[in-house]
Amino acid sequence: MPENIPAFSLGPIPVFGDLILAPMSGFCDPPFRALCRLFGSSISYTPFANAIGLLQGAASAWDGLRFFPEERPIVFQILDNDEDRLLRAVRQIIKLHPDAIDVNMGCSVRRVSSRGAGAGLLRDPAKIARIMDNLRKALTIPITAKIRLGWDNDSRNYLEVAQAIEESGAQLIAVHARTRNQGYSGKADWDAIADIKQHVSIPVLGNGDVHTIDDIERLKRHTRCDGVMIGRASIGNPWIFQRRSRDEVSQPEIAAVIHFHLDRMLDYYGPKRGLILFRKHLARYISPFKPRKPLRYQLLTCIDVQQLRFYLLQLGLARPTMSSLPTINDSPLH
Ligand SMILES: Cc1cc2nc3c(=O)[nH]c(=O)nc-3n(C[C@H](O)[C@H](O)[C@H](O)COP(=O)(O)O)c2cc1C
């Protein structure tokens, strides 16, 4: 698709590109999101911010909403089961000027979903309609939702939920094609995404079981979804947003991205925390190189950046003298 033609729109906002990094708490922080945006992810979603934490002023909840200017359109994702609290929290976070607000209806973690938040909301489509309706009335920016197919196999109410979301004025739905009870196991049901796409007229993002470039095209063909949301397959592999298989990426290119990502983490979090938080990405970057056990251990436990770059050199991943990757603005908006 030519780059100047939007793949779809998020309300009034044209979105240029049909691949989108999925929100993933613990991974999708501003440095990783900005890197994926450079590679072609077309929207940034924050990981979920808990309305309770936001209203209590918890630094961890507010920190999760930081973003770089170049990440726009930026979608703030919020999570709660209480209608009034959600609305109050959203009234606070819109002061940070997100481009859209997304309600998490997919988190399957027991302590979240069993209190009726995240995927727990799927058990009450009428409540979903009220939540989305309240948000639409209170906001001038688009509202969206990220759902699963239902609570369990016997209650796959995704059509009812998707229609309630659309009717209350939401402007996009992302669908993780599993039930709450499936968690992350079993097969994602792409037929259900196709079914939703046929029944709503707002853009639908398909999500689940996308591991390869082929999967992207198969999911699009199978469901006619407007965009493909990619989560775990992007960790250690931002090239997926360029529709490039990791096997085709040269070792110097991989090295350049590893050092670039590391630098951004150090800039953003400071040297100590940045290095520690980078490890989970590093584990995925290096796994195709199959480092021998002692070197792998050294790479993933190292607490000194120069030492880490030395270990990377041993794996054939030297820092390039000049990077072709652009710089990312180091100062987040707030
Ligand atoms: C570590 C991790 C954290 C996640 N955090 C969130 C989150 O904050 N909000 C959300 O809507 N989904 C979250 N998800 C779900 C993903 O967005 C996505 O729906 C799911 O991983 C399926 O897509 P994938 O198979 O491409 O990974 C998370 C998933 C993982 C693995």
Ligand as a Chemical Component Dictionary entry (heavy atoms), coordinates in Angstrom:
data_LIG
# 
_chem_comp.id                   LIG 
_chem_comp.type                 NON-POLYMER 
_chem_comp.pdbx_formal_charge   0 
_chem_comp.three_letter_code    LIG 
# 
loop_
_chem_comp_atom.comp_id 
_chem_comp_atom.atom_id 
_chem_comp_atom.alt_atom_id 
_chem_comp_atom.type_symbol 
_chem_comp_atom.charge 
_chem_comp_atom.model_Cartn_x 
_chem_comp_atom.model_Cartn_y 
_chem_comp_atom.model_Cartn_z 
_chem_comp_atom.pdbx_ordinal 
LIG C1  C1  C 0 3.902  -9.648  28.844 1  
LIG C2  C2  C 0 2.570  -9.254  28.265 2  
LIG C3  C3  C 0 1.943  -8.115  28.731 3  
LIG C4  C4  C 0 0.708  -7.728  28.203 4  
LIG N1  N1  N 0 0.130  -6.555  28.638 5  
LIG C5  C5  C 0 -1.032 -6.132  28.050 6  
LIG C6  C6  C 0 -1.596 -4.860  28.377 7  
LIG O1  O1  O 0 -1.081 -4.091  29.201 8  
LIG N2  N2  N 0 -2.753 -4.507  27.756 9  
LIG C7  C7  C 0 -3.363 -5.324  26.822 10 
LIG O2  O2  O 0 -4.402 -4.956  26.279 11 
LIG N3  N3  N 0 -2.832 -6.508  26.492 12 
LIG C8  C8  C 0 -1.685 -6.919  27.063 13 
LIG N4  N4  N 0 -1.129 -8.100  26.661 14 
LIG C9  C9  C 0 -1.768 -8.890  25.578 15 
LIG C10 C10 C 0 -1.197 -8.486  24.200 16 
LIG O3  O3  O 0 -1.517 -7.157  23.892 17 
LIG C11 C11 C 0 -1.742 -9.398  23.100 18 
LIG O4  O4  O 0 -3.136 -9.259  23.046 19 
LIG C12 C12 C 0 -1.409 -10.876 23.319 20 
LIG O5  O5  O 0 -0.058 -11.031 23.707 21 
LIG C13 C13 C 0 -1.661 -11.694 22.047 22 
LIG O6  O6  O 0 -0.904 -11.205 20.976 23 
LIG P1  P1  P 0 0.483  -11.926 20.515 24 
LIG O7  O7  O 0 0.158  -13.385 20.292 25 
LIG O8  O8  O 0 0.854  -11.197 19.255 26 
LIG O9  O9  O 0 1.452  -11.763 21.633 27 
LIG C14 C14 C 0 0.090  -8.515  27.203 28 
LIG C15 C15 C 0 0.735  -9.668  26.741 29 
LIG C16 C16 C 0 1.955  -10.039 27.253 30 
LIG C17 C17 C 0 2.630  -11.279 26.713 31 
# 
loop_
_chem_comp_bond.comp_id 
_chem_comp_bond.atom_id_1 
_chem_comp_bond.atom_id_2 
_chem_comp_bond.value_order 
_chem_comp_bond.pdbx_ordinal 
LIG C1  C2  SING 1  
LIG C2  C3  SING 2  
LIG C2  C16 DOUB 3  
LIG C3  C4  DOUB 4  
LIG C4  N1  SING 5  
LIG C4  C14 SING 6  
LIG N1  C5  DOUB 7  
LIG C5  C6  SING 8  
LIG C5  C8  SING 9  
LIG C6  O1  DOUB 10 
LIG C6  N2  SING 11 
LIG N2  C7  SING 12 
LIG C7  O2  DOUB 13 
LIG C7  N3  SING 14 
LIG N3  C8  DOUB 15 
LIG C8  N4  SING 16 
LIG N4  C9  SING 17 
LIG N4  C14 SING 18 
LIG C9  C10 SING 19 
LIG C10 O3  SING 20 
LIG C10 C11 SING 21 
LIG C11 O4  SING 22 
LIG C11 C12 SING 23 
LIG C12 O5  SING 24 
LIG C12 C13 SING 25 
LIG C13 O6  SING 26 
LIG O6  P1  SING 27 
LIG P1  O7  DOUB 28 
LIG P1  O8  SING 29 
LIG P1  O9  SING 30 
LIG C14 C15 DOUB 31 
LIG C15 C16 SING 32 
LIG C16 C17 SING 33 
# 
